[in-house]
Amino acid sequence: MPKLKTHKGTAKRIKTTGSGKLIRERAYGNHMLSKKSKGRKRAIATSAEVKGGMAQNVKRALGA
């Protein structure tokens, strides 16, 4: 079976940590920020971990 190509769109959005965790940015932080509370904007600014079944799919897309 041939090698799998890396899905470049996924590679640009998700980073792998040294321990193998997948880190992503949160959505909804680009526009219409005046109606969002400060706490909500701070929460959006933090990164999140990809978990569960989705992590398996992402690892396959990254070729890892």
PDB file of N, H, CA, C and O in Angstrom:
ATOM      1  N   MET A   1       0.846  -1.182   0.000  1.00  0.00           N
ATOM      2  CA  MET A   1       0.000   0.000   0.000  1.00  0.00           C
ATOM      3  C   MET A   1       0.892   1.246   0.000  1.00  0.00           C
ATOM      4  O   MET A   1       1.892   1.276   0.718  1.00  0.00           O
ATOM      5  N   PRO A   2       0.553   2.278  -0.791  1.00  0.00           N
ATOM      6  CA  PRO A   2       1.410   3.461  -0.858  1.00  0.00           C
ATOM      7  C   PRO A   2       1.314   4.307   0.408  1.00  0.00           C
ATOM      8  O   PRO A   2       0.401   4.154   1.220  1.00  0.00           O
ATOM      9  N   LYS A   3       2.284   5.201   0.543  1.00  0.00           N
ATOM     10  H   LYS A   3       3.026   5.325  -0.117  1.00  0.00           H
ATOM     11  CA  LYS A   3       2.262   6.130   1.667  1.00  0.00           C
ATOM     12  C   LYS A   3       1.063   7.063   1.536  1.00  0.00           C
ATOM     13  O   LYS A   3       0.615   7.365   0.430  1.00  0.00           O
ATOM     14  N   LEU A   4       0.549   7.519   2.685  1.00  0.00           N
ATOM     15  H   LEU A   4       0.913   7.274   3.584  1.00  0.00           H
ATOM     16  CA  LEU A   4      -0.532   8.495   2.686  1.00  0.00           C
ATOM     17  C   LEU A   4       0.052   9.896   2.602  1.00  0.00           C
ATOM     18  O   LEU A   4       1.053  10.196   3.253  1.00  0.00           O
ATOM     19  N   LYS A   5      -0.558  10.737   1.816  1.00  0.00           N
ATOM     20  H   LYS A   5      -1.371  10.493   1.288  1.00  0.00           H
ATOM     21  CA  LYS A   5      -0.128  12.133   1.751  1.00  0.00           C
ATOM     22  C   LYS A   5      -0.691  12.885   2.960  1.00  0.00           C
ATOM     23  O   LYS A   5      -1.788  12.591   3.435  1.00  0.00           O
ATOM     24  N   THR A   6       0.070  13.844   3.438  1.00  0.00           N
ATOM     25  H   THR A   6       0.961  14.082   3.052  1.00  0.00           H
ATOM     26  CA  THR A   6      -0.385  14.706   4.521  1.00  0.00           C
ATOM     27  C   THR A   6      -1.474  15.634   3.988  1.00  0.00           C
ATOM     28  O   THR A   6      -1.326  16.215   2.913  1.00  0.00           O
ATOM     29  N   HIS A   7      -2.560  15.772   4.733  1.00  0.00           N
ATOM     30  H   HIS A   7      -2.680  15.300   5.607  1.00  0.00           H
ATOM     31  CA  HIS A   7      -3.610  16.724   4.375  1.00  0.00           C
ATOM     32  C   HIS A   7      -3.144  18.103   4.818  1.00  0.00           C
ATOM     33  O   HIS A   7      -3.125  18.407   6.011  1.00  0.00           O
ATOM     34  N   LYS A   8      -2.767  18.938   3.847  1.00  0.00           N
ATOM     35  H   LYS A   8      -2.783  18.690   2.878  1.00  0.00           H
ATOM     36  CA  LYS A   8      -2.110  20.208   4.159  1.00  0.00           C
ATOM     37  C   LYS A   8      -3.017  21.187   4.894  1.00  0.00           C
ATOM     38  O   LYS A   8      -2.537  21.966   5.717  1.00  0.00           O
ATOM     39  N   GLY A   9      -4.321  21.164   4.615  1.00  0.00           N
ATOM     40  H   GLY A   9      -4.711  20.531   3.946  1.00  0.00           H
ATOM     41  CA  GLY A   9      -5.241  22.041   5.333  1.00  0.00           C
ATOM     42  C   GLY A   9      -5.272  21.720   6.814  1.00  0.00           C
ATOM     43  O   GLY A   9      -5.339  22.620   7.651  1.00  0.00           O
ATOM     44  N   THR A  10      -5.224  20.432   7.135  1.00  0.00           N
ATOM     45  H   THR A  10      -5.169  19.702   6.454  1.00  0.00           H
ATOM     46  CA  THR A  10      -5.193  20.011   8.538  1.00  0.00           C
ATOM     47  C   THR A  10      -3.853  20.360   9.167  1.00  0.00           C
ATOM     48  O   THR A  10      -3.802  20.798  10.317  1.00  0.00           O
ATOM     49  N   ALA A  11      -2.775  20.172   8.429  1.00  0.00           N
ATOM     50  H   ALA A  11      -2.816  19.816   7.495  1.00  0.00           H
ATOM     51  CA  ALA A  11      -1.435  20.429   8.959  1.00  0.00           C
ATOM     52  C   ALA A  11      -1.252  21.897   9.328  1.00  0.00           C
ATOM     53  O   ALA A  11      -0.512  22.213  10.259  1.00  0.00           O
ATOM     54  N   LYS A  12      -1.918  22.793   8.607  1.00  0.00           N
ATOM     55  H   LYS A  12      -2.519  22.536   7.850  1.00  0.00           H
ATOM     56  CA  LYS A  12      -1.796  24.223   8.898  1.00  0.00           C
ATOM     57  C   LYS A  12      -2.594  24.626  10.137  1.00  0.00           C
ATOM     58  O   LYS A  12      -2.299  25.650  10.754  1.00  0.00           O
ATOM     59  N   ARG A  13      -3.598  23.835  10.507  1.00  0.00           N
ATOM     60  H   ARG A  13      -3.837  23.003  10.006  1.00  0.00           H
ATOM     61  CA  ARG A  13      -4.489  24.200  11.602  1.00  0.00           C
ATOM     62  C   ARG A  13      -4.167  23.507  12.916  1.00  0.00           C
ATOM     63  O   ARG A  13      -4.530  24.008  13.980  1.00  0.00           O
ATOM     64  N   ILE A  14      -3.498  22.372  12.862  1.00  0.00           N
ATOM     65  H   ILE A  14      -3.203  21.966  11.997  1.00  0.00           H
ATOM     66  CA  ILE A  14      -3.295  21.568  14.063  1.00  0.00           C
ATOM     67  C   ILE A  14      -1.821  21.281  14.260  1.00  0.00           C
ATOM     68  O   ILE A  14      -1.124  20.893  13.322  1.00  0.00           O
ATOM     69  N   LYS A  15      -1.343  21.474  15.491  1.00  0.00           N
ATOM     70  H   LYS A  15      -1.908  21.790  16.253  1.00  0.00           H
ATOM     71  CA  LYS A  15       0.050  21.215  15.833  1.00  0.00           C
ATOM     72  C   LYS A  15       0.119  20.026  16.781  1.00  0.00           C
ATOM     73  O   LYS A  15      -0.797  19.789  17.568  1.00  0.00           O
ATOM     74  N   THR A  16       1.209  19.287  16.696  1.00  0.00           N
ATOM     75  H   THR A  16       1.954  19.480  16.057  1.00  0.00           H
ATOM     76  CA  THR A  16       1.426  18.127  17.560  1.00  0.00           C
ATOM     77  C   THR A  16       2.426  18.501  18.648  1.00  0.00           C
ATOM     78  O   THR A  16       3.464  19.096  18.358  1.00  0.00           O
ATOM     79  N   THR A  17       2.120  18.155  19.897  1.00  0.00           N
ATOM     80  H   THR A  17       1.277  17.672  20.132  1.00  0.00           H
ATOM     81  CA  THR A  17       3.038  18.418  21.000  1.00  0.00           C
ATOM     82  C   THR A  17       4.077  17.302  21.075  1.00  0.00           C
ATOM     83  O   THR A  17       3.987  16.307  20.355  1.00  0.00           O
ATOM     84  N   GLY A  18       5.045  17.475  21.938  1.00  0.00           N
ATOM     85  H   GLY A  18       5.118  18.283  22.523  1.00  0.00           H
ATOM     86  CA  GLY A  18       6.081  16.469  22.100  1.00  0.00           C
ATOM     87  C   GLY A  18       5.548  15.147  22.600  1.00  0.00           C
ATOM     88  O   GLY A  18       6.098  14.092  22.282  1.00  0.00           O
ATOM     89  N   SER A  19       4.481  15.192  23.382  1.00  0.00           N
ATOM     90  H   SER A  19       4.034  16.049  23.640  1.00  0.00           H
ATOM     91  CA  SER A  19       3.894  13.961  23.920  1.00  0.00           C
ATOM     92  C   SER A  19       2.878  13.335  22.973  1.00  0.00           C
ATOM     93  O   SER A  19       2.318  12.281  23.272  1.00  0.00           O
ATOM     94  N   GLY A  20       2.634  13.985  21.817  1.00  0.00           N
ATOM     95  H   GLY A  20       3.089  14.841  21.573  1.00  0.00           H
ATOM     96  CA  GLY A  20       1.729  13.415  20.833  1.00  0.00           C
ATOM     97  C   GLY A  20       0.318  13.958  20.866  1.00  0.00           C
ATOM     98  O   GLY A  20      -0.529  13.513  20.091  1.00  0.00           O
ATOM     99  N   LYS A  21       0.037  14.923  21.756  1.00  0.00           N
ATOM    100  H   LYS A  21       0.725  15.285  22.385  1.00  0.00           H
ATOM    101  CA  LYS A  21      -1.295  15.524  21.785  1.00  0.00           C
ATOM    102  C   LYS A  21      -1.466  16.445  20.578  1.00  0.00           C
ATOM    103  O   LYS A  21      -0.491  16.959  20.029  1.00  0.00           O
ATOM    104  N   LEU A  22      -2.711  16.641  20.178  1.00  0.00           N
ATOM    105  H   LEU A  22      -3.503  16.224  20.624  1.00  0.00           H
ATOM    106  CA  LEU A  22      -3.029  17.506  19.051  1.00  0.00           C
ATOM    107  C   LEU A  22      -3.655  18.789  19.579  1.00  0.00           C
ATOM    108  O   LEU A  22      -4.629  18.742  20.331  1.00  0.00           O
ATOM    109  N   ILE A  23      -3.102  19.936  19.189  1.00  0.00           N
ATOM    110  H   ILE A  23      -2.311  19.975  18.578  1.00  0.00           H
ATOM    111  CA  ILE A  23      -3.558  21.236  19.674  1.00  0.00           C
ATOM    112  C   ILE A  23      -4.162  22.012  18.515  1.00  0.00           C
ATOM    113  O   ILE A  23      -3.584  22.092  17.432  1.00  0.00           O
ATOM    114  N   ARG A  24      -5.344  22.586  18.763  1.00  0.00           N
ATOM    115  H   ARG A  24      -5.814  22.521  19.643  1.00  0.00           H
ATOM    116  CA  ARG A  24      -6.034  23.383  17.748  1.00  0.00           C
ATOM    117  C   ARG A  24      -6.425  24.733  18.335  1.00  0.00           C
ATOM    118  O   ARG A  24      -6.458  24.907  19.553  1.00  0.00           O
ATOM    119  N   GLU A  25      -6.717  25.677  17.461  1.00  0.00           N
ATOM    120  H   GLU A  25      -6.690  25.535  16.472  1.00  0.00           H
ATOM    121  CA  GLU A  25      -7.243  26.969  17.886  1.00  0.00           C
ATOM    122  C   GLU A  25      -8.770  26.893  17.938  1.00  0.00           C
ATOM    123  O   GLU A  25      -9.377  26.053  17.273  1.00  0.00           O
ATOM    124  N   ARG A  26      -9.379  27.765  18.723  1.00  0.00           N
ATOM    125  H   ARG A  26      -8.886  28.447  19.263  1.00  0.00           H
ATOM    126  CA  ARG A  26     -10.839  27.781  18.835  1.00  0.00           C
ATOM    127  C   ARG A  26     -11.456  28.684  17.767  1.00  0.00           C
ATOM    128  O   ARG A  26     -10.812  29.600  17.257  1.00  0.00           O
ATOM    129  N   ALA A  27     -12.698  28.407  17.449  1.00  0.00           N
ATOM    130  H   ALA A  27     -13.221  27.663  17.864  1.00  0.00           H
ATOM    131  CA  ALA A  27     -13.422  29.173  16.431  1.00  0.00           C
ATOM    132  C   ALA A  27     -14.086  30.410  17.052  1.00  0.00           C
ATOM    133  O   ALA A  27     -14.068  30.598  18.268  1.00  0.00           O
ATOM    134  N   TYR A  28     -14.661  31.235  16.200  1.00  0.00           N
ATOM    135  H   TYR A  28     -14.676  31.083  15.212  1.00  0.00           H
ATOM    136  CA  TYR A  28     -15.485  32.404  16.566  1.00  0.00           C
ATOM    137  C   TYR A  28     -14.672  33.564  17.130  1.00  0.00           C
ATOM    138  O   TYR A  28     -15.213  34.347  17.911  1.00  0.00           O
ATOM    139  N   GLY A  29     -13.406  33.709  16.774  1.00  0.00           N
ATOM    140  H   GLY A  29     -12.967  33.072  16.140  1.00  0.00           H
ATOM    141  CA  GLY A  29     -12.624  34.797  17.335  1.00  0.00           C
ATOM    142  C   GLY A  29     -12.176  35.839  16.336  1.00  0.00           C
ATOM    143  O   GLY A  29     -11.244  36.591  16.623  1.00  0.00           O
ATOM    144  N   ASN A  30     -12.809  35.914  15.158  1.00  0.00           N
ATOM    145  H   ASN A  30     -13.565  35.303  14.925  1.00  0.00           H
ATOM    146  CA  ASN A  30     -12.302  36.804  14.120  1.00  0.00           C
ATOM    147  C   ASN A  30     -13.108  38.080  13.906  1.00  0.00           C
ATOM    148  O   ASN A  30     -12.519  39.128  13.639  1.00  0.00           O
ATOM    149  N   HIS A  31     -14.408  38.029  14.011  1.00  0.00           N
ATOM    150  H   HIS A  31     -14.886  37.178  14.228  1.00  0.00           H
ATOM    151  CA  HIS A  31     -15.186  39.228  13.724  1.00  0.00           C
ATOM    152  C   HIS A  31     -16.406  39.296  14.644  1.00  0.00           C
ATOM    153  O   HIS A  31     -16.744  38.338  15.339  1.00  0.00           O
ATOM    154  N   MET A  32     -17.052  40.460  14.622  1.00  0.00           N
ATOM    155  H   MET A  32     -16.778  41.238  14.057  1.00  0.00           H
ATOM    156  CA  MET A  32     -18.202  40.733  15.492  1.00  0.00           C
ATOM    157  C   MET A  32     -17.822  40.520  16.957  1.00  0.00           C
ATOM    158  O   MET A  32     -18.543  39.864  17.709  1.00  0.00           O
ATOM    159  N   LEU A  33     -16.687  41.079  17.347  1.00  0.00           N
ATOM    160  H   LEU A  33     -16.101  41.612  16.736  1.00  0.00           H
ATOM    161  CA  LEU A  33     -16.176  40.865  18.698  1.00  0.00           C
ATOM    162  C   LEU A  33     -16.809  41.805  19.718  1.00  0.00           C
ATOM    163  O   LEU A  33     -16.719  41.561  20.922  1.00  0.00           O
ATOM    164  N   SER A  34     -17.451  42.881  19.250  1.00  0.00           N
ATOM    165  H   SER A  34     -17.524  43.080  18.272  1.00  0.00           H
ATOM    166  CA  SER A  34     -17.997  43.856  20.197  1.00  0.00           C
ATOM    167  C   SER A  34     -19.167  43.278  20.992  1.00  0.00           C
ATOM    168  O   SER A  34     -19.408  43.695  22.125  1.00  0.00           O
ATOM    169  N   LYS A  35     -19.888  42.330  20.417  1.00  0.00           N
ATOM    170  H   LYS A  35     -19.692  41.991  19.497  1.00  0.00           H
ATOM    171  CA  LYS A  35     -21.039  41.759  21.126  1.00  0.00           C
ATOM    172  C   LYS A  35     -20.637  40.614  22.049  1.00  0.00           C
ATOM    173  O   LYS A  35     -21.462  40.142  22.832  1.00  0.00           O
ATOM    174  N   LYS A  36     -19.391  40.159  21.976  1.00  0.00           N
ATOM    175  H   LYS A  36     -18.721  40.543  21.340  1.00  0.00           H
ATOM    176  CA  LYS A  36     -18.936  39.047  22.807  1.00  0.00           C
ATOM    177  C   LYS A  36     -18.312  39.591  24.090  1.00  0.00           C
ATOM    178  O   LYS A  36     -17.618  40.607  24.070  1.00  0.00           O
ATOM    179  N   SER A  37     -18.561  38.916  25.188  1.00  0.00           N
ATOM    180  H   SER A  37     -19.125  38.090  25.204  1.00  0.00           H
ATOM    181  CA  SER A  37     -18.055  39.383  26.476  1.00  0.00           C
ATOM    182  C   SER A  37     -16.543  39.178  26.559  1.00  0.00           C
ATOM    183  O   SER A  37     -15.972  38.387  25.808  1.00  0.00           O
ATOM    184  N   LYS A  38     -15.910  39.892  27.471  1.00  0.00           N
ATOM    185  H   LYS A  38     -16.375  40.535  28.081  1.00  0.00           H
ATOM    186  CA  LYS A  38     -14.460  39.773  27.647  1.00  0.00           C
ATOM    187  C   LYS A  38     -14.066  38.352  28.008  1.00  0.00           C
ATOM    188  O   LYS A  38     -13.082  37.818  27.498  1.00  0.00           O
ATOM    189  N   GLY A  39     -14.848  37.747  28.893  1.00  0.00           N
ATOM    190  H   GLY A  39     -15.648  38.181  29.308  1.00  0.00           H
ATOM    191  CA  GLY A  39     -14.544  36.375  29.309  1.00  0.00           C
ATOM    192  C   GLY A  39     -14.656  35.394  28.156  1.00  0.00           C
ATOM    193  O   GLY A  39     -13.849  34.473  28.024  1.00  0.00           O
ATOM    194  N   ARG A  40     -15.664  35.602  27.325  1.00  0.00           N
ATOM    195  H   ARG A  40     -16.320  36.350  27.433  1.00  0.00           H
ATOM    196  CA  ARG A  40     -15.850  34.728  26.164  1.00  0.00           C
ATOM    197  C   ARG A  40     -14.686  34.881  25.186  1.00  0.00           C
ATOM    198  O   ARG A  40     -14.200  33.895  24.632  1.00  0.00           O
ATOM    199  N   LYS A  41     -14.240  36.126  24.976  1.00  0.00           N
ATOM    200  H   LYS A  41     -14.634  36.927  25.426  1.00  0.00           H
ATOM    201  CA  LYS A  41     -13.118  36.363  24.061  1.00  0.00           C
ATOM    202  C   LYS A  41     -11.828  35.774  24.605  1.00  0.00           C
ATOM    203  O   LYS A  41     -11.004  35.268  23.843  1.00  0.00           O
ATOM    204  N   ARG A  42     -11.648  35.835  25.923  1.00  0.00           N
ATOM    205  H   ARG A  42     -12.317  36.245  26.542  1.00  0.00           H
ATOM    206  CA  ARG A  42     -10.458  35.214  26.525  1.00  0.00           C
ATOM    207  C   ARG A  42     -10.499  33.707  26.347  1.00  0.00           C
ATOM    208  O   ARG A  42      -9.471  33.088  26.071  1.00  0.00           O
ATOM    209  N   ALA A  43     -11.671  33.109  26.501  1.00  0.00           N
ATOM    210  H   ALA A  43     -12.506  33.611  26.725  1.00  0.00           H
ATOM    211  CA  ALA A  43     -11.807  31.665  26.341  1.00  0.00           C
ATOM    212  C   ALA A  43     -11.540  31.249  24.898  1.00  0.00           C
ATOM    213  O   ALA A  43     -10.933  30.208  24.646  1.00  0.00           O
ATOM    214  N   ILE A  44     -11.998  32.066  23.955  1.00  0.00           N
ATOM    215  H   ILE A  44     -12.491  32.911  24.160  1.00  0.00           H
ATOM    216  CA  ILE A  44     -11.770  31.779  22.540  1.00  0.00           C
ATOM    217  C   ILE A  44     -10.281  31.866  22.207  1.00  0.00           C
ATOM    218  O   ILE A  44      -9.793  31.149  21.334  1.00  0.00           O
ATOM    219  N   ALA A  45      -9.568  32.739  22.899  1.00  0.00           N
ATOM    220  H   ALA A  45      -9.964  33.322  23.608  1.00  0.00           H
ATOM    221  CA  ALA A  45      -8.145  32.961  22.594  1.00  0.00           C
ATOM    222  C   ALA A  45      -7.257  31.800  23.035  1.00  0.00           C
ATOM    223  O   ALA A  45      -6.121  31.687  22.575  1.00  0.00           O
ATOM    224  N   THR A  46      -7.752  30.944  23.912  1.00  0.00           N
ATOM    225  H   THR A  46      -8.674  31.036  24.286  1.00  0.00           H
ATOM    226  CA  THR A  46      -6.937  29.819  24.368  1.00  0.00           C
ATOM    227  C   THR A  46      -6.999  28.688  23.352  1.00  0.00           C
ATOM    228  O   THR A  46      -7.952  28.592  22.579  1.00  0.00           O
ATOM    229  N   SER A  47      -5.993  27.840  23.355  1.00  0.00           N
ATOM    230  H   SER A  47      -5.219  27.917  23.983  1.00  0.00           H
ATOM    231  CA  SER A  47      -5.988  26.690  22.451  1.00  0.00           C
ATOM    232  C   SER A  47      -6.695  25.511  23.119  1.00  0.00           C
ATOM    233  O   SER A  47      -6.922  25.516  24.329  1.00  0.00           O
ATOM    234  N   ALA A  48      -7.038  24.511  22.323  1.00  0.00           N
ATOM    235  H   ALA A  48      -6.855  24.507  21.340  1.00  0.00           H
ATOM    236  CA  ALA A  48      -7.764  23.350  22.830  1.00  0.00           C
ATOM    237  C   ALA A  48      -7.130  22.082  22.281  1.00  0.00           C
ATOM    238  O   ALA A  48      -6.426  22.108  21.272  1.00  0.00           O
ATOM    239  N   GLU A  49      -7.390  20.975  22.962  1.00  0.00           N
ATOM    240  H   GLU A  49      -7.962  20.954  23.782  1.00  0.00           H
ATOM    241  CA  GLU A  49      -6.865  19.681  22.532  1.00  0.00           C
ATOM    242  C   GLU A  49      -7.920  18.938  21.717  1.00  0.00           C
ATOM    243  O   GLU A  49      -9.108  18.978  22.038  1.00  0.00           O
ATOM    244  N   VAL A  50      -7.478  18.266  20.666  1.00  0.00           N
ATOM    245  H   VAL A  50      -6.513  18.234  20.405  1.00  0.00           H
ATOM    246  CA  VAL A  50      -8.367  17.414  19.878  1.00  0.00           C
ATOM    247  C   VAL A  50      -8.401  16.064  20.570  1.00  0.00           C
ATOM    248  O   VAL A  50      -7.351  15.473  20.823  1.00  0.00           O
ATOM    249  N   LYS A  51      -9.604  15.562  20.884  1.00  0.00           N
ATOM    250  H   LYS A  51     -10.457  16.042  20.679  1.00  0.00           H
ATOM    251  CA  LYS A  51      -9.732  14.331  21.659  1.00  0.00           C
ATOM    252  C   LYS A  51     -10.640  13.331  20.962  1.00  0.00           C
ATOM    253  O   LYS A  51     -11.361  13.663  20.021  1.00  0.00           O
ATOM    254  N   GLY A  52     -10.587  12.106  21.447  1.00  0.00           N
ATOM    255  H   GLY A  52     -10.002  11.836  22.212  1.00  0.00           H
ATOM    256  CA  GLY A  52     -11.525  11.074  21.041  1.00  0.00           C
ATOM    257  C   GLY A  52     -11.343  10.601  19.614  1.00  0.00           C
ATOM    258  O   GLY A  52     -10.230  10.542  19.091  1.00  0.00           O
ATOM    259  N   GLY A  53     -12.469  10.266  18.998  1.00  0.00           N
ATOM    260  H   GLY A  53     -13.373  10.315  19.423  1.00  0.00           H
ATOM    261  CA  GLY A  53     -12.462   9.740  17.646  1.00  0.00           C
ATOM    262  C   GLY A  53     -11.951  10.736  16.628  1.00  0.00           C
ATOM    263  O   GLY A  53     -11.344  10.361  15.625  1.00  0.00           O
ATOM    264  N   MET A  54     -12.202  12.019  16.894  1.00  0.00           N
ATOM    265  H   MET A  54     -12.695  12.324  17.709  1.00  0.00           H
ATOM    266  CA  MET A  54     -11.716  13.041  15.973  1.00  0.00           C
ATOM    267  C   MET A  54     -10.195  13.064  15.944  1.00  0.00           C
ATOM    268  O   MET A  54      -9.602  13.311  14.894  1.00  0.00           O
ATOM    269  N   ALA A  55      -9.559  12.813  17.073  1.00  0.00           N
ATOM    270  H   ALA A  55     -10.041  12.613  17.927  1.00  0.00           H
ATOM    271  CA  ALA A  55      -8.102  12.787  17.132  1.00  0.00           C
ATOM    272  C   ALA A  55      -7.535  11.678  16.251  1.00  0.00           C
ATOM    273  O   ALA A  55      -6.497  11.854  15.613  1.00  0.00           O
ATOM    274  N   GLN A  56      -8.216  10.542  16.219  1.00  0.00           N
ATOM    275  H   GLN A  56      -9.059  10.399  16.738  1.00  0.00           H
ATOM    276  CA  GLN A  56      -7.774   9.429  15.359  1.00  0.00           C
ATOM    277  C   GLN A  56      -7.825   9.851  13.891  1.00  0.00           C
ATOM    278  O   GLN A  56      -6.902   9.572  13.126  1.00  0.00           O
ATOM    279  N   ASN A  57      -8.911  10.525  13.504  1.00  0.00           N
ATOM    280  H   ASN A  57      -9.661  10.752  14.126  1.00  0.00           H
ATOM    281  CA  ASN A  57      -9.047  10.971  12.118  1.00  0.00           C
ATOM    282  C   ASN A  57      -7.980  12.002  11.764  1.00  0.00           C
ATOM    283  O   ASN A  57      -7.415  11.960  10.671  1.00  0.00           O
ATOM    284  N   VAL A  58      -7.703  12.923  12.678  1.00  0.00           N
ATOM    285  H   VAL A  58      -8.162  12.957  13.566  1.00  0.00           H
ATOM    286  CA  VAL A  58      -6.724  13.966  12.420  1.00  0.00           C
ATOM    287  C   VAL A  58      -5.332  13.374  12.306  1.00  0.00           C
ATOM    288  O   VAL A  58      -4.562  13.775  11.433  1.00  0.00           O
ATOM    289  N   LYS A  59      -4.994  12.429  13.170  1.00  0.00           N
ATOM    290  H   LYS A  59      -5.619  12.103  13.879  1.00  0.00           H
ATOM    291  CA  LYS A  59      -3.678  11.780  13.099  1.00  0.00           C
ATOM    292  C   LYS A  59      -3.493  11.075  11.762  1.00  0.00           C
ATOM    293  O   LYS A  59      -2.406  11.102  11.185  1.00  0.00           O
ATOM    294  N   ARG A  60      -4.545  10.451  11.276  1.00  0.00           N
ATOM    295  H   ARG A  60      -5.428  10.429  11.745  1.00  0.00           H
ATOM    296  CA  ARG A  60      -4.471   9.792   9.968  1.00  0.00           C
ATOM    297  C   ARG A  60      -4.260  10.841   8.868  1.00  0.00           C
ATOM    298  O   ARG A  60      -3.488  10.616   7.936  1.00  0.00           O
ATOM    299  N   ALA A  61      -4.947  11.988   8.979  1.00  0.00           N
ATOM    300  H   ALA A  61      -5.574  12.170   9.736  1.00  0.00           H
ATOM    301  CA  ALA A  61      -4.804  13.037   7.973  1.00  0.00           C
ATOM    302  C   ALA A  61      -3.407  13.643   7.992  1.00  0.00           C
ATOM    303  O   ALA A  61      -2.902  14.089   6.961  1.00  0.00           O
ATOM    304  N   LEU A  62      -2.777  13.658   9.185  1.00  0.00           N
ATOM    305  H   LEU A  62      -3.187  13.296  10.022  1.00  0.00           H
ATOM    306  CA  LEU A  62      -1.430  14.205   9.305  1.00  0.00           C
ATOM    307  C   LEU A  62      -0.360  13.177   8.958  1.00  0.00           C
ATOM    308  O   LEU A  62       0.819  13.513   8.845  1.00  0.00           O
ATOM    309  N   GLY A  63      -0.773  11.934   8.791  1.00  0.00           N
ATOM    310  H   GLY A  63      -1.730  11.661   8.883  1.00  0.00           H
ATOM    311  CA  GLY A  63       0.187  10.900   8.462  1.00  0.00           C
ATOM    312  C   GLY A  63       1.004  10.441   9.647  1.00  0.00           C
ATOM    313  O   GLY A  63       2.095   9.896   9.486  1.00  0.00           O
ATOM    314  N   ALA A  64       0.468  10.665  10.854  1.00  0.00           N
ATOM    315  H   ALA A  64      -0.419  11.108  10.984  1.00  0.00           H
ATOM    316  CA  ALA A  64       1.203  10.308  12.076  1.00  0.00           C
ATOM    317  C   ALA A  64       0.665   9.031  12.681  1.00  0.00           C
ATOM    318  O   ALA A  64       1.162   8.579  13.713  1.00  0.00           O
TER     319      ALA A  64
END
